[in-house]
Amino acid sequence: MEEKAPSVSLDRIKDYRTLRKHLMNFKEYSSQPVTFRNLNLKFYNEFMDYLFYKAEKPDGTIGLLTNSAGKVIRLLKGFVNYQMAKEIIPTIDMRSFKVVEEETDAVYLNETELAAIYALDLSDDKELEEIRDVFIVGCFTGLRYSDLSTLSPEHVDLVNGNINIKQRKVHKAVVIPMIDYVPDILQKYNYDLPKIPSYKFNERIKELGQRTQLKQKIEVVRKKGKNRIKEVFEKWEMISSHTCRRSFCTNMYLSGFPAEELMRISGHKSPAAFMRYIKVDNQQAAKRLKELRAKLAT
């Protein structure tokens, strides 16, 4: 894993070190060697049971949730594929190593909540001020954090007021209008946003929600192996880098902007993928239909 480290980000290095920790702990727990030769269906099933019911999380609690366990397997497959591509190891069939995942109850922030966060006086905490500014740009552009973290002057078209960028995850070129707070924030940093590690970003943006009293109770049901676990969080606890993209898509959709055109800006390839980002409850859906009908009647 150290061999691969120079070519990947600090966050990815952290991920691979976590993978190594889980593999080493599993080796100790199971009293069996962990080698490329042993990567078979039996290993997968036993390793997944370990991740779900025995693995220790950073906070000391035991057992990973479905998406966390799935991420470990995704990293393992990626590492093995890299070794095979370099012809360091022979071909290993990992098709049976399923990357388990479930749709999460991720939150979005409405425009009133975002305005409150933008209005915070953070002059006493420069790091949090920078994180707030990057977060707001994300919420009004729909950029993934991987793109926000590389946004620079070369991506900014001041003549037309747009951001022109090729998305790193899907390699798709998009044109995003600079709206609302975005022009002022980008100008503040000379169109070169602060570079903040994603772990630090995700850690501290929750403070923004705390300071603006986002205390709405949200019930979340998650899977851990065969068990379903119900938990209740305050809204600020659920804010993450993913909140940016969900907030942009949901707020623009609720404002009446056509989904087909919004997908061109967000870079979503299919309506199904796009709609997974839209967090609209029954009341909002009913309200939106009434508003659209009222517009048609005038």
C-alpha positions as CSV (number, residue, x, y, z in Angstrom):
1,M,0.0,0.0,0.0
2,E,2.9,2.4,0.7
3,E,4.0,1.9,-2.9
4,K,0.8,3.3,-4.1
5,A,0.8,6.2,-1.7
6,P,2.8,8.8,-3.7
7,S,0.2,8.7,-6.6
8,V,-2.9,9.3,-4.5
9,S,-4.4,12.0,-2.3
10,L,-3.8,12.3,1.5
11,D,-7.4,11.3,2.1
12,R,-7.0,8.1,-0.1
13,I,-3.8,7.2,1.8
14,K,-5.8,7.5,5.0
15,D,-8.4,5.2,3.5
16,Y,-5.8,2.6,2.6
17,R,-4.3,2.7,6.1
18,T,-7.8,2.1,7.5
19,L,-8.1,-0.9,5.1
20,R,-4.7,-2.2,6.3
21,K,-5.8,-1.9,9.9
22,H,-9.0,-3.9,9.3
23,L,-7.0,-6.6,7.5
24,M,-4.4,-6.8,10.2
25,N,-7.1,-7.0,12.9
26,F,-9.0,-9.6,11.0
27,K,-5.9,-11.7,10.7
28,E,-5.4,-11.5,14.5
29,Y,-9.1,-12.2,15.1
30,S,-9.4,-15.2,12.7
31,S,-5.9,-16.6,13.3
32,Q,-5.5,-17.2,9.6
33,P,-3.1,-15.5,7.1
34,V,-4.3,-12.8,4.9
35,T,-2.6,-13.2,1.5
36,F,-3.5,-12.6,-2.1
37,R,-3.8,-16.3,-2.5
38,N,-6.5,-16.5,0.1
39,L,-8.8,-13.9,-1.5
40,N,-11.7,-16.1,-2.2
41,L,-15.4,-16.3,-1.4
42,K,-14.7,-18.0,2.0
43,F,-12.4,-15.1,2.9
44,Y,-15.0,-12.5,1.7
45,N,-17.8,-14.0,3.8
46,E,-15.7,-14.2,6.9
47,F,-14.2,-10.8,6.5
48,M,-17.7,-9.2,6.0
49,D,-18.9,-10.9,9.2
50,Y,-15.9,-9.5,11.0
51,L,-16.5,-6.0,9.6
52,F,-20.2,-6.0,10.6
53,Y,-19.9,-7.5,14.0
54,K,-16.3,-7.3,15.3
55,A,-14.5,-4.4,13.6
56,E,-13.8,-1.4,15.8
57,K,-14.7,2.1,14.6
58,P,-12.6,5.2,15.4
59,D,-15.0,6.1,18.2
60,G,-14.5,2.8,19.9
61,T,-17.9,1.3,19.0
62,I,-18.0,-2.2,17.4
63,G,-19.3,-3.1,14.0
64,L,-19.4,-1.2,10.7
65,L,-22.6,-0.1,9.0
66,T,-23.4,-1.3,5.5
67,N,-21.8,1.6,3.5
68,S,-18.7,1.6,5.6
69,A,-18.2,-2.1,5.1
70,G,-18.8,-1.7,1.4
71,K,-16.2,1.0,1.2
72,V,-13.6,-1.3,2.8
73,I,-14.4,-3.9,0.1
74,R,-14.2,-1.3,-2.7
75,L,-10.8,-0.2,-1.4
76,L,-9.6,-3.8,-1.3
77,K,-10.7,-4.5,-4.8
78,G,-9.2,-1.3,-6.0
79,F,-5.8,-2.2,-4.4
80,V,-5.9,-5.7,-5.8
81,N,-6.8,-4.4,-9.3
82,Y,-3.9,-2.0,-9.1
83,Q,-1.5,-4.9,-8.2
84,M,-2.8,-7.0,-11.1
85,A,-2.6,-4.1,-13.6
86,K,1.1,-3.6,-12.6
87,E,1.6,-7.4,-13.1
88,I,2.8,-7.6,-9.5
89,I,0.4,-10.5,-8.7
90,P,-1.4,-13.0,-10.9
91,T,-5.1,-12.5,-11.9
92,I,-7.5,-12.9,-9.0
93,D,-11.3,-13.3,-9.6
94,M,-13.0,-11.0,-7.2
95,R,-16.4,-10.9,-8.9
96,S,-18.0,-12.5,-5.9
97,F,-16.7,-9.6,-3.6
98,K,-19.9,-7.6,-3.6
99,V,-19.6,-3.9,-2.6
100,V,-22.6,-3.7,-0.4
101,E,-24.3,-0.3,0.0
102,E,-27.7,1.2,0.8
103,E,-29.2,4.6,0.1
104,T,-28.7,6.9,3.1
105,D,-31.1,9.5,4.5
106,A,-28.7,12.3,3.6
107,V,-29.9,15.8,4.4
108,Y,-30.1,18.9,2.3
109,L,-30.1,22.5,3.6
110,N,-32.7,24.9,2.2
111,E,-31.8,28.4,1.1
112,T,-32.9,30.0,4.4
113,E,-30.6,27.7,6.3
114,L,-27.7,28.4,3.9
115,A,-28.3,32.1,4.2
116,A,-27.9,31.8,8.0
117,I,-24.7,29.9,7.6
118,Y,-23.3,32.5,5.2
119,A,-24.2,35.3,7.7
120,L,-22.2,33.8,10.5
121,D,-19.4,36.0,11.9
122,L,-16.4,33.7,11.8
123,S,-13.7,36.3,12.0
124,D,-12.3,34.7,15.1
125,D,-11.8,31.3,13.4
126,K,-10.1,31.6,10.0
127,E,-10.2,27.9,9.2
128,L,-13.9,27.6,9.9
129,E,-14.5,30.8,7.8
130,E,-12.7,29.2,4.9
131,I,-14.6,25.9,5.3
132,R,-17.9,27.8,5.4
133,D,-17.0,29.6,2.2
134,V,-16.1,26.4,0.4
135,F,-19.3,24.8,1.7
136,I,-21.5,27.6,0.4
137,V,-19.8,27.5,-3.0
138,G,-20.5,23.8,-3.1
139,C,-24.2,24.3,-2.2
140,F,-24.7,26.8,-5.0
141,T,-22.7,25.1,-7.7
142,G,-23.4,21.4,-7.0
143,L,-19.7,20.6,-7.3
144,R,-18.5,17.4,-5.6
145,Y,-15.8,18.0,-3.0
146,S,-13.2,16.5,-5.2
147,D,-13.9,19.3,-7.7
148,L,-14.3,22.0,-5.1
149,S,-10.8,21.1,-3.7
150,T,-9.2,21.7,-7.1
151,L,-11.2,24.8,-8.2
152,S,-8.8,27.5,-9.5
153,P,-8.7,30.6,-11.6
154,E,-8.4,28.6,-14.8
155,H,-11.9,27.2,-14.3
156,V,-13.5,30.6,-14.0
157,D,-15.0,32.4,-17.0
158,L,-15.5,36.0,-15.8
159,V,-16.8,37.2,-19.1
160,N,-19.8,34.9,-19.1
161,G,-20.0,34.4,-15.3
162,N,-19.5,30.7,-15.4
163,I,-17.4,27.9,-14.0
164,N,-16.1,25.6,-16.7
165,I,-14.7,22.4,-15.2
166,K,-14.2,18.7,-16.1
167,Q,-15.6,16.7,-13.2
168,R,-12.9,14.4,-11.8
169,K,-15.2,11.5,-10.8
170,V,-17.0,11.0,-14.2
171,H,-14.7,13.0,-16.5
172,K,-17.5,15.1,-17.8
173,A,-17.2,18.8,-18.7
174,V,-19.9,21.0,-17.2
175,V,-20.7,24.7,-17.3
176,I,-22.0,26.1,-14.0
177,P,-23.4,29.6,-13.6
178,M,-21.9,31.6,-10.7
179,I,-25.1,32.5,-8.8
180,D,-26.0,34.0,-5.4
181,Y,-23.0,34.1,-3.0
182,V,-20.6,32.4,-5.4
183,P,-19.1,35.4,-7.2
184,D,-18.3,37.3,-4.0
185,I,-16.7,34.3,-2.3
186,L,-14.6,33.4,-5.3
187,Q,-13.4,37.0,-5.7
188,K,-12.6,37.0,-1.9
189,Y,-10.0,34.2,-2.6
190,N,-8.9,35.5,-6.0
191,Y,-10.8,32.7,-7.6
192,D,-8.6,30.1,-5.9
193,L,-10.6,28.4,-3.1
194,P,-8.7,27.3,0.1
195,K,-7.5,23.7,-0.1
196,I,-8.9,21.8,2.8
197,P,-8.5,18.1,3.5
198,S,-11.8,16.4,3.2
199,Y,-11.6,14.8,6.7
200,K,-11.1,18.3,8.2
201,F,-13.9,19.7,6.0
202,N,-16.4,17.0,7.1
203,E,-15.3,17.3,10.7
204,R,-15.9,21.1,11.0
205,I,-18.9,21.8,8.7
206,K,-21.1,20.3,11.4
207,E,-20.1,23.3,13.6
208,L,-21.8,25.5,11.1
209,G,-25.0,23.7,11.6
210,Q,-24.6,23.9,15.4
211,R,-24.0,27.6,15.3
212,T,-27.1,28.2,13.3
213,Q,-29.2,25.9,15.5
214,L,-30.1,23.2,13.0
215,K,-31.7,21.0,15.7
216,Q,-34.5,19.3,13.8
217,K,-34.7,15.7,14.8
218,I,-34.2,13.2,12.0
219,E,-34.7,9.4,12.4
220,V,-32.4,7.3,10.4
221,V,-32.6,3.5,9.8
222,R,-29.4,1.8,8.8
223,K,-28.3,-1.8,8.2
224,K,-25.5,-3.5,10.0
225,G,-25.2,-7.0,8.5
226,K,-28.6,-8.6,8.9
227,N,-29.7,-6.1,11.6
228,R,-31.5,-2.8,11.1
229,I,-30.5,0.0,13.5
230,K,-32.7,3.0,14.2
231,E,-31.0,6.2,15.4
232,V,-32.1,9.8,15.9
233,F,-29.8,12.7,15.0
234,E,-30.1,16.4,15.1
235,K,-29.9,17.9,11.6
236,W,-26.5,19.5,12.1
237,E,-25.0,16.1,12.9
238,M,-25.8,14.8,9.5
239,I,-24.2,17.6,7.5
240,S,-21.3,16.4,5.3
241,S,-19.6,17.2,2.1
242,H,-22.4,15.4,0.2
243,T,-24.8,18.0,1.6
244,C,-23.4,20.5,-0.9
245,R,-24.5,18.6,-4.0
246,R,-27.8,17.5,-2.5
247,S,-28.6,21.0,-1.4
248,F,-27.9,22.5,-4.9
249,C,-29.9,19.9,-6.8
250,T,-32.9,19.9,-4.4
251,N,-33.1,23.7,-4.0
252,M,-32.8,24.3,-7.8
253,Y,-35.4,21.6,-8.5
254,L,-37.8,23.0,-5.9
255,S,-37.4,26.5,-7.5
256,G,-38.9,25.1,-10.7
257,F,-35.7,24.7,-12.7
258,P,-36.3,21.9,-15.2
259,A,-34.6,18.6,-14.2
260,E,-33.3,18.0,-17.7
261,E,-31.4,21.2,-17.8
262,L,-30.3,20.9,-14.2
263,M,-28.7,17.6,-15.0
264,R,-26.5,19.3,-17.6
265,I,-25.2,21.6,-14.9
266,S,-24.8,18.9,-12.2
267,G,-23.3,16.4,-14.6
268,H,-25.7,13.6,-13.8
269,K,-25.9,11.0,-16.6
270,S,-29.4,9.6,-15.9
271,P,-32.7,10.8,-14.4
272,A,-32.5,7.9,-11.9
273,A,-29.1,9.0,-10.6
274,F,-30.2,12.6,-10.5
275,M,-33.4,11.9,-8.6
276,R,-31.5,10.1,-5.8
277,Y,-30.1,13.5,-5.0
278,I,-33.5,15.2,-4.7
279,K,-34.6,15.3,-1.1
280,V,-38.3,16.3,-1.4
281,D,-40.9,15.3,1.2
282,N,-44.6,14.9,0.7
283,Q,-45.4,18.4,1.8
284,Q,-42.8,20.0,-0.5
285,A,-44.0,18.0,-3.4
286,A,-47.7,19.1,-2.9
287,K,-46.6,22.7,-2.4
288,R,-44.5,22.6,-5.6
289,L,-47.4,21.2,-7.7
290,K,-49.8,23.9,-6.4
291,E,-47.3,26.7,-7.2
292,L,-46.7,25.3,-10.8
293,R,-50.5,25.1,-11.3
294,A,-50.9,28.6,-10.1
295,K,-48.3,29.9,-12.6
296,L,-50.1,28.1,-15.4
297,A,-53.4,29.7,-14.4
298,T,-52.0,33.2,-14.7
